[in-house]
């Protein structure tokens, strides 16, 4: 049976970090609204590489081996698709 890693954000330290990020974001937006709006397009563009780096853990990352049942299901689906394609031609 495979064990699954729990998310760091669900630990007490992770929840504290989320709270700190939320509080800092709130005060940044309230107190420095004019400064934030002028850099918002750049912040959105910067979010893309960070999301790519930090969110790959959600779907297993790169280079992990598939379970044999996944391979068998994929193979069955591939064969069924080929049969259906041949039937329509």
PyMOL Python script that loads the backbone (N, CA, C, O; Angstrom):
from pymol import cmd

cmd.read_pdbstr("""\
ATOM      1  N   UNK A   1       0.850  -1.167   0.000  1.00  0.00           N
ATOM      2  CA  UNK A   1       0.000   0.000   0.000  1.00  0.00           C
ATOM      3  C   UNK A   1       0.901   1.236   0.000  1.00  0.00           C
ATOM      4  O   UNK A   1       1.834   1.322   0.798  1.00  0.00           O
ATOM      5  N   UNK A   2       0.634   2.169  -0.868  1.00  0.00           N
ATOM      6  CA  UNK A   2       1.446   3.386  -0.973  1.00  0.00           C
ATOM      7  C   UNK A   2       0.997   4.389   0.082  1.00  0.00           C
ATOM      8  O   UNK A   2      -0.195   4.584   0.318  1.00  0.00           O
ATOM      9  N   UNK A   3       1.980   5.011   0.703  1.00  0.00           N
ATOM     10  CA  UNK A   3       1.656   6.071   1.656  1.00  0.00           C
ATOM     11  C   UNK A   3       1.680   7.390   0.932  1.00  0.00           C
ATOM     12  O   UNK A   3       2.495   7.609   0.035  1.00  0.00           O
ATOM     13  N   UNK A   4       0.785   8.266   1.323  1.00  0.00           N
ATOM     14  CA  UNK A   4       0.654   9.555   0.670  1.00  0.00           C
ATOM     15  C   UNK A   4       1.184  10.636   1.591  1.00  0.00           C
ATOM     16  O   UNK A   4       0.864  10.656   2.780  1.00  0.00           O
ATOM     17  N   UNK A   5       2.007  11.550   1.042  1.00  0.00           N
ATOM     18  CA  UNK A   5       2.533  12.646   1.843  1.00  0.00           C
ATOM     19  C   UNK A   5       1.410  13.627   2.128  1.00  0.00           C
ATOM     20  O   UNK A   5       0.602  13.935   1.252  1.00  0.00           O
ATOM     21  N   UNK A   6       1.367  14.117   3.367  1.00  0.00           N
ATOM     22  CA  UNK A   6       0.374  15.135   3.682  1.00  0.00           C
ATOM     23  C   UNK A   6       0.924  16.485   3.260  1.00  0.00           C
ATOM     24  O   UNK A   6       2.137  16.687   3.198  1.00  0.00           O
ATOM     25  N   UNK A   7       0.041  17.380   2.978  1.00  0.00           N
ATOM     26  CA  UNK A   7       0.428  18.704   2.513  1.00  0.00           C
ATOM     27  C   UNK A   7       1.040  19.503   3.653  1.00  0.00           C
ATOM     28  O   UNK A   7       0.575  19.437   4.790  1.00  0.00           O
ATOM     29  N   UNK A   8       2.082  20.255   3.339  1.00  0.00           N
ATOM     30  CA  UNK A   8       2.727  21.085   4.356  1.00  0.00           C
ATOM     31  C   UNK A   8       1.786  22.192   4.821  1.00  0.00           C
ATOM     32  O   UNK A   8       1.909  22.683   5.943  1.00  0.00           O
ATOM     33  N   UNK A   9       0.851  22.582   3.967  1.00  0.00           N
ATOM     34  CA  UNK A   9      -0.057  23.678   4.319  1.00  0.00           C
ATOM     35  C   UNK A   9      -1.076  23.257   5.368  1.00  0.00           C
ATOM     36  O   UNK A   9      -1.721  24.117   5.968  1.00  0.00           O
ATOM     37  N   UNK A  10      -1.240  21.965   5.606  1.00  0.00           N
ATOM     38  CA  UNK A  10      -2.206  21.498   6.607  1.00  0.00           C
ATOM     39  C   UNK A  10      -1.571  21.266   7.973  1.00  0.00           C
ATOM     40  O   UNK A  10      -2.260  20.875   8.916  1.00  0.00           O
ATOM     41  N   UNK A  11      -0.271  21.501   8.089  1.00  0.00           N
ATOM     42  CA  UNK A  11       0.401  21.390   9.378  1.00  0.00           C
ATOM     43  C   UNK A  11       0.240  22.708  10.129  1.00  0.00           C
ATOM     44  O   UNK A  11      -0.109  23.719   9.520  1.00  0.00           O
ATOM     45  N   UNK A  12       0.485  22.719  11.431  1.00  0.00           N
ATOM     46  CA  UNK A  12       0.374  23.983  12.179  1.00  0.00           C
ATOM     47  C   UNK A  12       1.292  25.082  11.631  1.00  0.00           C
ATOM     48  O   UNK A  12       0.901  26.248  11.586  1.00  0.00           O
ATOM     49  N   UNK A  13       2.500  24.718  11.218  1.00  0.00           N
ATOM     50  CA  UNK A  13       3.405  25.723  10.642  1.00  0.00           C
ATOM     51  C   UNK A  13       2.873  26.238   9.306  1.00  0.00           C
ATOM     52  O   UNK A  13       2.985  27.427   9.011  1.00  0.00           O
ATOM     53  N   UNK A  14       2.305  25.360   8.512  1.00  0.00           N
ATOM     54  CA  UNK A  14       1.753  25.762   7.223  1.00  0.00           C
ATOM     55  C   UNK A  14       0.562  26.682   7.383  1.00  0.00           C
ATOM     56  O   UNK A  14       0.424  27.664   6.654  1.00  0.00           O
ATOM     57  N   UNK A  15      -0.306  26.364   8.346  1.00  0.00           N
ATOM     58  CA  UNK A  15      -1.459  27.231   8.600  1.00  0.00           C
ATOM     59  C   UNK A  15      -1.022  28.587   9.131  1.00  0.00           C
ATOM     60  O   UNK A  15      -1.620  29.609   8.792  1.00  0.00           O
ATOM     61  N   UNK A  16       0.018  28.605   9.964  1.00  0.00           N
ATOM     62  CA  UNK A  16       0.552  29.883  10.451  1.00  0.00           C
ATOM     63  C   UNK A  16       1.132  30.686   9.291  1.00  0.00           C
ATOM     64  O   UNK A  16       0.958  31.903   9.233  1.00  0.00           O
ATOM     65  N   UNK A  17       1.821  30.013   8.363  1.00  0.00           N
ATOM     66  CA  UNK A  17       2.375  30.703   7.194  1.00  0.00           C
ATOM     67  C   UNK A  17       1.264  31.271   6.327  1.00  0.00           C
ATOM     68  O   UNK A  17       1.381  32.392   5.831  1.00  0.00           O
ATOM     69  N   UNK A  18       0.187  30.515   6.137  1.00  0.00           N
ATOM     70  CA  UNK A  18      -0.944  31.014   5.362  1.00  0.00           C
ATOM     71  C   UNK A  18      -1.576  32.233   6.024  1.00  0.00           C
ATOM     72  O   UNK A  18      -1.946  33.193   5.347  1.00  0.00           O
ATOM     73  N   UNK A  19      -1.697  32.193   7.345  1.00  0.00           N
ATOM     74  CA  UNK A  19      -2.246  33.338   8.070  1.00  0.00           C
ATOM     75  C   UNK A  19      -1.356  34.563   7.925  1.00  0.00           C
ATOM     76  O   UNK A  19      -1.850  35.675   7.736  1.00  0.00           O
ATOM     77  N   UNK A  20      -0.051  34.365   8.012  1.00  0.00           N
ATOM     78  CA  UNK A  20       0.880  35.470   7.862  1.00  0.00           C
ATOM     79  C   UNK A  20       0.832  36.042   6.445  1.00  0.00           C
ATOM     80  O   UNK A  20       0.859  37.259   6.262  1.00  0.00           O
ATOM     81  N   UNK A  21       0.761  35.182   5.465  1.00  0.00           N
ATOM     82  CA  UNK A  21       0.657  35.623   4.071  1.00  0.00           C
ATOM     83  C   UNK A  21      -0.638  36.401   3.859  1.00  0.00           C
ATOM     84  O   UNK A  21      -0.643  37.438   3.195  1.00  0.00           O
ATOM     85  N   UNK A  22      -1.732  35.900   4.422  1.00  0.00           N
ATOM     86  CA  UNK A  22      -3.015  36.584   4.274  1.00  0.00           C
ATOM     87  C   UNK A  22      -2.981  37.957   4.943  1.00  0.00           C
ATOM     88  O   UNK A  22      -3.465  38.933   4.370  1.00  0.00           O
ATOM     89  N   UNK A  23      -2.421  38.045   6.139  1.00  0.00           N
ATOM     90  CA  UNK A  23      -2.357  39.331   6.840  1.00  0.00           C
ATOM     91  C   UNK A  23      -1.465  40.320   6.091  1.00  0.00           C
ATOM     92  O   UNK A  23      -1.821  41.489   5.947  1.00  0.00           O
ATOM     93  N   UNK A  24      -0.317  39.861   5.619  1.00  0.00           N
ATOM     94  CA  UNK A  24       0.588  40.741   4.875  1.00  0.00           C
ATOM     95  C   UNK A  24      -0.062  41.208   3.578  1.00  0.00           C
ATOM     96  O   UNK A  24       0.074  42.370   3.197  1.00  0.00           O
ATOM     97  N   UNK A  25      -0.765  40.311   2.905  1.00  0.00           N
ATOM     98  CA  UNK A  25      -1.448  40.686   1.664  1.00  0.00           C
ATOM     99  C   UNK A  25      -2.533  41.716   1.924  1.00  0.00           C
ATOM    100  O   UNK A  25      -2.687  42.668   1.159  1.00  0.00           O
ATOM    101  N   UNK A  26      -3.283  41.530   2.997  1.00  0.00           N
ATOM    102  CA  UNK A  26      -4.351  42.465   3.340  1.00  0.00           C
ATOM    103  C   UNK A  26      -3.784  43.867   3.584  1.00  0.00           C
ATOM    104  O   UNK A  26      -4.276  44.844   3.019  1.00  0.00           O
ATOM    105  N   UNK A  27      -2.751  43.964   4.423  1.00  0.00           N
ATOM    106  CA  UNK A  27      -2.200  45.274   4.732  1.00  0.00           C
ATOM    107  C   UNK A  27      -1.493  45.883   3.518  1.00  0.00           C
ATOM    108  O   UNK A  27      -1.502  47.102   3.345  1.00  0.00           O
ATOM    109  N   UNK A  28      -0.896  45.061   2.695  1.00  0.00           N
ATOM    110  CA  UNK A  28      -0.265  45.574   1.487  1.00  0.00           C
ATOM    111  C   UNK A  28      -1.312  46.172   0.551  1.00  0.00           C
ATOM    112  O   UNK A  28      -1.104  47.242  -0.021  1.00  0.00           O
ATOM    113  N   UNK A  29      -2.432  45.479   0.401  1.00  0.00           N
ATOM    114  CA  UNK A  29      -3.481  45.976  -0.482  1.00  0.00           C
ATOM    115  C   UNK A  29      -4.191  47.198   0.091  1.00  0.00           C
ATOM    116  O   UNK A  29      -4.571  48.091  -0.666  1.00  0.00           O
ATOM    117  N   UNK A  30      -4.379  47.260   1.399  1.00  0.00           N
ATOM    118  CA  UNK A  30      -5.086  48.387   2.010  1.00  0.00           C
ATOM    119  C   UNK A  30      -4.194  49.620   2.093  1.00  0.00           C
ATOM    120  O   UNK A  30      -4.614  50.715   1.719  1.00  0.00           O
ATOM    121  N   UNK A  31      -2.982  49.454   2.573  1.00  0.00           N
ATOM    122  CA  UNK A  31      -2.115  50.604   2.820  1.00  0.00           C
ATOM    123  C   UNK A  31      -1.350  51.067   1.592  1.00  0.00           C
ATOM    124  O   UNK A  31      -1.024  52.249   1.482  1.00  0.00           O
ATOM    125  N   UNK A  32      -1.058  50.165   0.671  1.00  0.00           N
ATOM    126  CA  UNK A  32      -0.229  50.509  -0.474  1.00  0.00           C
ATOM    127  C   UNK A  32      -0.922  50.150  -1.786  1.00  0.00           C
ATOM    128  O   UNK A  32      -0.297  49.625  -2.707  1.00  0.00           O
ATOM    129  N   UNK A  33      -2.195  50.434  -1.855  1.00  0.00           N
ATOM    130  CA  UNK A  33      -3.021  50.050  -2.996  1.00  0.00           C
ATOM    131  C   UNK A  33      -2.468  50.591  -4.317  1.00  0.00           C
ATOM    132  O   UNK A  33      -2.424  49.863  -5.308  1.00  0.00           O
ATOM    133  N   UNK A  34      -2.046  51.858  -4.341  1.00  0.00           N
ATOM    134  CA  UNK A  34      -1.559  52.461  -5.586  1.00  0.00           C
ATOM    135  C   UNK A  34      -0.283  51.787  -6.076  1.00  0.00           C
ATOM    136  O   UNK A  34      -0.087  51.636  -7.282  1.00  0.00           O
ATOM    137  N   UNK A  35       0.575  51.384  -5.162  1.00  0.00           N
ATOM    138  CA  UNK A  35       1.819  50.735  -5.559  1.00  0.00           C
ATOM    139  C   UNK A  35       1.569  49.331  -6.093  1.00  0.00           C
ATOM    140  O   UNK A  35       2.244  48.881  -7.019  1.00  0.00           O
ATOM    141  N   UNK A  36       0.612  48.652  -5.515  1.00  0.00           N
ATOM    142  CA  UNK A  36       0.334  47.270  -5.919  1.00  0.00           C
ATOM    143  C   UNK A  36      -0.279  47.229  -7.312  1.00  0.00           C
ATOM    144  O   UNK A  36       0.098  46.388  -8.129  1.00  0.00           O
ATOM    145  N   UNK A  37      -1.217  48.127  -7.592  1.00  0.00           N
ATOM    146  CA  UNK A  37      -1.916  48.078  -8.873  1.00  0.00           C
ATOM    147  C   UNK A  37      -0.972  48.277 -10.051  1.00  0.00           C
ATOM    148  O   UNK A  37      -1.181  47.673 -11.104  1.00  0.00           O
ATOM    149  N   UNK A  38       0.049  49.095  -9.910  1.00  0.00           N
ATOM    150  CA  UNK A  38       0.946  49.321 -11.032  1.00  0.00           C
ATOM    151  C   UNK A  38       1.839  48.112 -11.324  1.00  0.00           C
ATOM    152  O   UNK A  38       2.328  47.962 -12.443  1.00  0.00           O
ATOM    153  N   UNK A  39       2.052  47.260 -10.337  1.00  0.00           N
ATOM    154  CA  UNK A  39       2.886  46.078 -10.546  1.00  0.00           C
ATOM    155  C   UNK A  39       2.083  44.793 -10.697  1.00  0.00           C
ATOM    156  O   UNK A  39       2.664  43.716 -10.837  1.00  0.00           O
ATOM    157  N   UNK A  40       0.763  44.888 -10.670  1.00  0.00           N
ATOM    158  CA  UNK A  40      -0.086  43.695 -10.726  1.00  0.00           C
ATOM    159  C   UNK A  40       0.151  42.838 -11.980  1.00  0.00           C
ATOM    160  O   UNK A  40       0.233  41.617 -11.849  1.00  0.00           O
ATOM    161  N   UNK A  41       0.264  43.411 -13.185  1.00  0.00           N
ATOM    162  CA  UNK A  41       0.518  42.541 -14.351  1.00  0.00           C
ATOM    163  C   UNK A  41       1.817  41.742 -14.219  1.00  0.00           C
ATOM    164  O   UNK A  41       1.884  40.588 -14.644  1.00  0.00           O
ATOM    165  N   UNK A  42       2.839  42.349 -13.634  1.00  0.00           N
ATOM    166  CA  UNK A  42       4.105  41.649 -13.461  1.00  0.00           C
ATOM    167  C   UNK A  42       3.993  40.560 -12.397  1.00  0.00           C
ATOM    168  O   UNK A  42       4.614  39.504 -12.517  1.00  0.00           O
ATOM    169  N   UNK A  43       3.205  40.817 -11.364  1.00  0.00           N
ATOM    170  CA  UNK A  43       3.010  39.808 -10.323  1.00  0.00           C
ATOM    171  C   UNK A  43       2.262  38.593 -10.869  1.00  0.00           C
ATOM    172  O   UNK A  43       2.544  37.458 -10.486  1.00  0.00           O
ATOM    173  N   UNK A  44       1.318  38.837 -11.754  1.00  0.00           N
ATOM    174  CA  UNK A  44       0.582  37.729 -12.363  1.00  0.00           C
ATOM    175  C   UNK A  44       1.522  36.891 -13.225  1.00  0.00           C
ATOM    176  O   UNK A  44       1.467  35.661 -13.199  1.00  0.00           O
ATOM    177  N   UNK A  45       2.388  37.565 -13.991  1.00  0.00           N
ATOM    178  CA  UNK A  45       3.351  36.822 -14.812  1.00  0.00           C
ATOM    179  C   UNK A  45       4.350  36.060 -13.954  1.00  0.00           C
ATOM    180  O   UNK A  45       4.763  34.961 -14.323  1.00  0.00           O
ATOM    181  N   UNK A  46       4.744  36.619 -12.825  1.00  0.00           N
ATOM    182  CA  UNK A  46       5.663  35.921 -11.928  1.00  0.00           C
ATOM    183  C   UNK A  46       5.010  34.709 -11.266  1.00  0.00           C
ATOM    184  O   UNK A  46       5.693  33.764 -10.872  1.00  0.00           O
ATOM    185  N   UNK A  47       3.697  34.747 -11.148  1.00  0.00           N
ATOM    186  CA  UNK A  47       2.994  33.624 -10.514  1.00  0.00           C
ATOM    187  C   UNK A  47       3.108  32.354 -11.360  1.00  0.00           C
ATOM    188  O   UNK A  47       3.091  31.252 -10.812  1.00  0.00           O
ATOM    189  N   UNK A  48       3.223  32.489 -12.675  1.00  0.00           N
ATOM    190  CA  UNK A  48       3.265  31.309 -13.554  1.00  0.00           C
ATOM    191  C   UNK A  48       4.442  30.384 -13.248  1.00  0.00           C
ATOM    192  O   UNK A  48       4.222  29.192 -13.031  1.00  0.00           O
ATOM    193  N   UNK A  49       5.691  30.881 -13.221  1.00  0.00           N
ATOM    194  CA  UNK A  49       6.785  29.950 -12.925  1.00  0.00           C
ATOM    195  C   UNK A  49       6.725  29.405 -11.503  1.00  0.00           C
ATOM    196  O   UNK A  49       7.112  28.261 -11.264  1.00  0.00           O
ATOM    197  N   UNK A  50       6.247  30.209 -10.559  1.00  0.00           N
ATOM    198  CA  UNK A  50       6.146  29.708  -9.189  1.00  0.00           C
ATOM    199  C   UNK A  50       5.095  28.614  -9.089  1.00  0.00           C
ATOM    200  O   UNK A  50       5.299  27.629  -8.379  1.00  0.00           O
ATOM    201  N   UNK A  51       3.990  28.766  -9.778  1.00  0.00           N
ATOM    202  CA  UNK A  51       2.975  27.717  -9.763  1.00  0.00           C
ATOM    203  C   UNK A  51       3.530  26.451 -10.415  1.00  0.00           C
ATOM    204  O   UNK A  51       3.259  25.344  -9.950  1.00  0.00           O
ATOM    205  N   UNK A  52       4.297  26.608 -11.477  1.00  0.00           N
ATOM    206  CA  UNK A  52       4.875  25.442 -12.134  1.00  0.00           C
ATOM    207  C   UNK A  52       5.835  24.716 -11.194  1.00  0.00           C
ATOM    208  O   UNK A  52       5.833  23.486 -11.134  1.00  0.00           O
ATOM    209  N   UNK A  53       6.646  25.464 -10.467  1.00  0.00           N
ATOM    210  CA  UNK A  53       7.611  24.846  -9.564  1.00  0.00           C
ATOM    211  C   UNK A  53       6.961  24.168  -8.369  1.00  0.00           C
ATOM    212  O   UNK A  53       7.320  23.049  -8.004  1.00  0.00           O
ATOM    213  N   UNK A  54       6.003  24.856  -7.764  1.00  0.00           N
ATOM    214  CA  UNK A  54       5.480  24.384  -6.489  1.00  0.00           C
ATOM    215  C   UNK A  54       4.248  23.499  -6.601  1.00  0.00           C
ATOM    216  O   UNK A  54       3.891  22.844  -5.622  1.00  0.00           O
ATOM    217  N   UNK A  55       3.596  23.452  -7.730  1.00  0.00           N
ATOM    218  CA  UNK A  55       2.344  22.701  -7.813  1.00  0.00           C
ATOM    219  C   UNK A  55       2.495  21.355  -8.504  1.00  0.00           C
ATOM    220  O   UNK A  55       1.505  20.639  -8.658  1.00  0.00           O
ATOM    221  N   UNK A  56       3.702  20.986  -8.927  1.00  0.00           N
ATOM    222  CA  UNK A  56       3.875  19.683  -9.553  1.00  0.00           C
ATOM    223  C   UNK A  56       3.711  18.539  -8.558  1.00  0.00           C
ATOM    224  O   UNK A  56       3.476  17.407  -8.982  1.00  0.00           O
ATOM    225  N   UNK A  57       3.820  18.778  -7.286  1.00  0.00           N
ATOM    226  CA  UNK A  57       3.626  17.728  -6.300  1.00  0.00           C
ATOM    227  C   UNK A  57       2.199  17.231  -6.263  1.00  0.00           C
ATOM    228  O   UNK A  57       1.955  16.113  -5.808  1.00  0.00           O
ATOM    229  N   UNK A  58       1.252  18.020  -6.726  1.00  0.00           N
ATOM    230  CA  UNK A  58      -0.155  17.648  -6.682  1.00  0.00           C
ATOM    231  C   UNK A  58      -0.528  16.512  -7.608  1.00  0.00           C
ATOM    232  O   UNK A  58      -1.493  15.797  -7.340  1.00  0.00           O
ATOM    233  N   UNK A  59       0.212  16.322  -8.698  1.00  0.00           N
ATOM    234  CA  UNK A  59      -0.131  15.249  -9.618  1.00  0.00           C
ATOM    235  C   UNK A  59       0.982  14.213  -9.738  1.00  0.00           C
ATOM    236  O   UNK A  59       1.058  13.499 -10.738  1.00  0.00           O
ATOM    237  N   UNK A  60       1.841  14.126  -8.730  1.00  0.00           N
ATOM    238  CA  UNK A  60       2.837  13.074  -8.700  1.00  0.00           C
ATOM    239  C   UNK A  60       4.206  13.481  -9.172  1.00  0.00           C
ATOM    240  O   UNK A  60       5.148  12.699  -9.048  1.00  0.00           O
ATOM    241  N   UNK A  61       4.354  14.662  -9.705  1.00  0.00           N
ATOM    242  CA  UNK A  61       5.674  15.106 -10.131  1.00  0.00           C
ATOM    243  C   UNK A  61       6.141  14.408 -11.394  1.00  0.00           C
ATOM    244  O   UNK A  61       5.355  13.767 -12.092  1.00  0.00           O
ATOM    245  N   UNK A  62       7.413  14.538 -11.676  1.00  0.00           N
ATOM    246  CA  UNK A  62       7.991  13.947 -12.876  1.00  0.00           C
ATOM    247  C   UNK A  62       8.801  12.704 -12.515  1.00  0.00           C
ATOM    248  O   UNK A  62       9.417  12.645 -11.450  1.00  0.00           O
ATOM    249  N   UNK A  63       8.796  11.736 -13.385  1.00  0.00           N
ATOM    250  CA  UNK A  63       9.677  10.596 -13.258  1.00  0.00           C
ATOM    251  C   UNK A  63       9.228   9.505 -12.299  1.00  0.00           C
ATOM    252  O   UNK A  63      10.010   8.602 -12.002  1.00  0.00           O
ATOM    253  N   UNK A  64       8.031   9.557 -11.820  1.00  0.00           N
ATOM    254  CA  UNK A  64       7.584   8.490 -10.933  1.00  0.00           C
ATOM    255  C   UNK A  64       6.997   7.357 -11.770  1.00  0.00           C
ATOM    256  O   UNK A  64       6.445   7.584 -12.846  1.00  0.00           O
ATOM    257  N   UNK A  65       7.125   6.144 -11.262  1.00  0.00           N
ATOM    258  CA  UNK A  65       6.665   4.977 -12.000  1.00  0.00           C
ATOM    259  C   UNK A  65       5.167   4.804 -11.819  1.00  0.00           C
ATOM    260  O   UNK A  65       4.612   5.033 -10.744  1.00  0.00           O
ATOM    261  N   UNK A  66       4.537   4.394 -12.903  1.00  0.00           N
ATOM    262  CA  UNK A  66       3.103   4.149 -12.848  1.00  0.00           C
ATOM    263  C   UNK A  66       2.831   2.790 -12.219  1.00  0.00           C
ATOM    264  O   UNK A  66       3.666   1.888 -12.275  1.00  0.00           O
ATOM    265  N   UNK A  67       1.680   2.660 -11.633  1.00  0.00           N
ATOM    266  CA  UNK A  67       1.223   1.389 -11.092  1.00  0.00           C
ATOM    267  C   UNK A  67       0.873   0.477 -12.264  1.00  0.00           C
ATOM    268  O   UNK A  67       0.426   0.955 -13.306  1.00  0.00           O
ATOM    269  N   UNK A  68       1.070  -0.826 -12.105  1.00  0.00           N
ATOM    270  CA  UNK A  68       0.786  -1.779 -13.182  1.00  0.00           C
ATOM    271  C   UNK A  68      -0.689  -1.739 -13.576  1.00  0.00           C
ATOM    272  O   UNK A  68      -1.010  -1.919 -14.750  1.00  0.00           O
ATOM    273  N   UNK A  69      -1.585  -1.510 -12.628  1.00  0.00           N
ATOM    274  CA  UNK A  69      -3.005  -1.452 -12.975  1.00  0.00           C
ATOM    275  C   UNK A  69      -3.292  -0.242 -13.856  1.00  0.00           C
ATOM    276  O   UNK A  69      -4.166  -0.311 -14.720  1.00  0.00           O
ATOM    277  N   UNK A  70      -2.577   0.866 -13.660  1.00  0.00           N
ATOM    278  CA  UNK A  70      -2.735   2.036 -14.518  1.00  0.00           C
ATOM    279  C   UNK A  70      -2.274   1.721 -15.929  1.00  0.00           C
ATOM    280  O   UNK A  70      -2.918   2.121 -16.898  1.00  0.00           O
ATOM    281  N   UNK A  71      -1.168   1.009 -16.050  1.00  0.00           N
ATOM    282  CA  UNK A  71      -0.661   0.643 -17.373  1.00  0.00           C
ATOM    283  C   UNK A  71      -1.639  -0.287 -18.084  1.00  0.00           C
ATOM    284  O   UNK A  71      -1.876  -0.146 -19.283  1.00  0.00           O
ATOM    285  N   UNK A  72      -2.208  -1.241 -17.342  1.00  0.00           N
ATOM    286  CA  UNK A  72      -3.155  -2.172 -17.944  1.00  0.00           C
ATOM    287  C   UNK A  72      -4.416  -1.435 -18.397  1.00  0.00           C
ATOM    288  O   UNK A  72      -4.944  -1.717 -19.472  1.00  0.00           O
ATOM    289  N   UNK A  73      -4.898  -0.499 -17.588  1.00  0.00           N
ATOM    290  CA  UNK A  73      -6.084   0.264 -17.957  1.00  0.00           C
ATOM    291  C   UNK A  73      -5.804   1.130 -19.180  1.00  0.00           C
ATOM    292  O   UNK A  73      -6.649   1.247 -20.068  1.00  0.00           O
ATOM    293  N   UNK A  74      -4.626   1.732 -19.228  1.00  0.00           N
ATOM    294  CA  UNK A  74      -4.243   2.535 -20.387  1.00  0.00           C
ATOM    295  C   UNK A  74      -4.195   1.682 -21.646  1.00  0.00           C
ATOM    296  O   UNK A  74      -4.688   2.083 -22.700  1.00  0.00           O
ATOM    297  N   UNK A  75      -3.598   0.504 -21.526  1.00  0.00           N
ATOM    298  CA  UNK A  75      -3.482  -0.396 -22.677  1.00  0.00           C
ATOM    299  C   UNK A  75      -4.860  -0.834 -23.164  1.00  0.00           C
ATOM    300  O   UNK A  75      -5.106  -0.879 -24.369  1.00  0.00           O
ATOM    301  N   UNK A  76      -5.761  -1.158 -22.234  1.00  0.00           N
ATOM    302  CA  UNK A  76      -7.121  -1.550 -22.619  1.00  0.00           C
ATOM    303  C   UNK A  76      -7.829  -0.401 -23.337  1.00  0.00           C
ATOM    304  O   UNK A  76      -8.483  -0.618 -24.357  1.00  0.00           O
ATOM    305  N   UNK A  77      -7.702   0.809 -22.816  1.00  0.00           N
ATOM    306  CA  UNK A  77      -8.326   1.959 -23.456  1.00  0.00           C
ATOM    307  C   UNK A  77      -7.762   2.218 -24.834  1.00  0.00           C
ATOM    308  O   UNK A  77      -8.498   2.584 -25.751  1.00  0.00           O
ATOM    309  N   UNK A  78      -6.467   2.033 -24.988  1.00  0.00           N
ATOM    310  CA  UNK A  78      -5.819   2.214 -26.284  1.00  0.00           C
ATOM    311  C   UNK A  78      -6.333   1.189 -27.291  1.00  0.00           C
ATOM    312  O   UNK A  78      -6.633   1.530 -28.434  1.00  0.00           O
ATOM    313  N   UNK A  79      -6.433  -0.057 -26.865  1.00  0.00           N
ATOM    314  CA  UNK A  79      -6.931  -1.100 -27.756  1.00  0.00           C
ATOM    315  C   UNK A  79      -8.397  -0.877 -28.114  1.00  0.00           C
ATOM    316  O   UNK A  79      -8.787  -1.066 -29.266  1.00  0.00           O
ATOM    317  N   UNK A  80      -9.205  -0.481 -27.147  1.00  0.00           N
ATOM    318  CA  UNK A  80     -10.618  -0.206 -27.419  1.00  0.00           C
ATOM    319  C   UNK A  80     -10.769   0.945 -28.408  1.00  0.00           C
ATOM    320  O   UNK A  80     -11.620   0.901 -29.297  1.00  0.00           O
ATOM    321  N   UNK A  81      -9.941   1.972 -28.250  1.00  0.00           N
ATOM    322  CA  UNK A  81      -9.992   3.106 -29.174  1.00  0.00           C
ATOM    323  C   UNK A  81      -9.611   2.702 -30.584  1.00  0.00           C
ATOM    324  O   UNK A  81     -10.216   3.168 -31.549  1.00  0.00           O
ATOM    325  N   UNK A  82      -8.614   1.842 -30.714  1.00  0.00           N
ATOM    326  CA  UNK A  82      -8.201   1.373 -32.041  1.00  0.00           C
ATOM    327  C   UNK A  82      -9.301   0.531 -32.690  1.00  0.00           C
ATOM    328  O   UNK A  82      -9.557   0.651 -33.888  1.00  0.00           O
ATOM    329  N   UNK A  83      -9.950  -0.323 -31.890  1.00  0.00           N
ATOM    330  CA  UNK A  83     -11.036  -1.155 -32.421  1.00  0.00           C
ATOM    331  C   UNK A  83     -12.191  -0.273 -32.882  1.00  0.00           C
ATOM    332  O   UNK A  83     -12.753  -0.496 -33.954  1.00  0.00           O
ATOM    333  N   UNK A  84     -12.542   0.716 -32.090  1.00  0.00           N
ATOM    334  CA  UNK A  84     -13.632   1.618 -32.444  1.00  0.00           C
ATOM    335  C   UNK A  84     -13.294   2.419 -33.700  1.00  0.00           C
ATOM    336  O   UNK A  84     -14.159   2.651 -34.545  1.00  0.00           O
ATOM    337  N   UNK A  85     -12.050   2.836 -33.820  1.00  0.00           N
ATOM    338  CA  UNK A  85     -11.611   3.593 -34.986  1.00  0.00           C
ATOM    339  C   UNK A  85     -11.673   2.726 -36.247  1.00  0.00           C
ATOM    340  O   UNK A  85     -12.083   3.207 -37.304  1.00  0.00           O
ATOM    341  N   UNK A  86     -11.274   1.461 -36.148  1.00  0.00           N
ATOM    342  CA  UNK A  86     -11.331   0.539 -37.280  1.00  0.00           C
ATOM    343  C   UNK A  86     -12.770   0.256 -37.677  1.00  0.00           C
ATOM    344  O   UNK A  86     -13.073   0.091 -38.858  1.00  0.00           O
ATOM    345  N   UNK A  87     -13.654   0.200 -36.695  1.00  0.00           N
ATOM    346  CA  UNK A  87     -15.065  -0.089 -36.944  1.00  0.00           C
ATOM    347  C   UNK A  87     -15.728   1.055 -37.734  1.00  0.00           C
ATOM    348  O   UNK A  87     -16.609   0.804 -38.557  1.00  0.00           O
ATOM    349  N   UNK A  88     -15.318   2.287 -37.492  1.00  0.00           N
ATOM    350  CA  UNK A  88     -15.920   3.446 -38.166  1.00  0.00           C
ATOM    351  C   UNK A  88     -15.369   3.649 -39.576  1.00  0.00           C
ATOM    352  O   UNK A  88     -15.979   4.372 -40.364  1.00  0.00           O
ATOM    353  N   UNK A  89     -14.245   3.040 -39.917  1.00  0.00           N
ATOM    354  CA  UNK A  89     -13.651   3.247 -41.246  1.00  0.00           C
ATOM    355  C   UNK A  89     -14.037   2.185 -42.192  1.00  0.00           C
ATOM    356  O   UNK A  89     -13.623   2.211 -43.351  1.00  0.00           O
TER     357      UNK A  89
END
""", "prot")
cmd.dss("prot")
cmd.show_as("cartoon", "prot")
cmd.util.cbc("prot")
cmd.orient("prot")
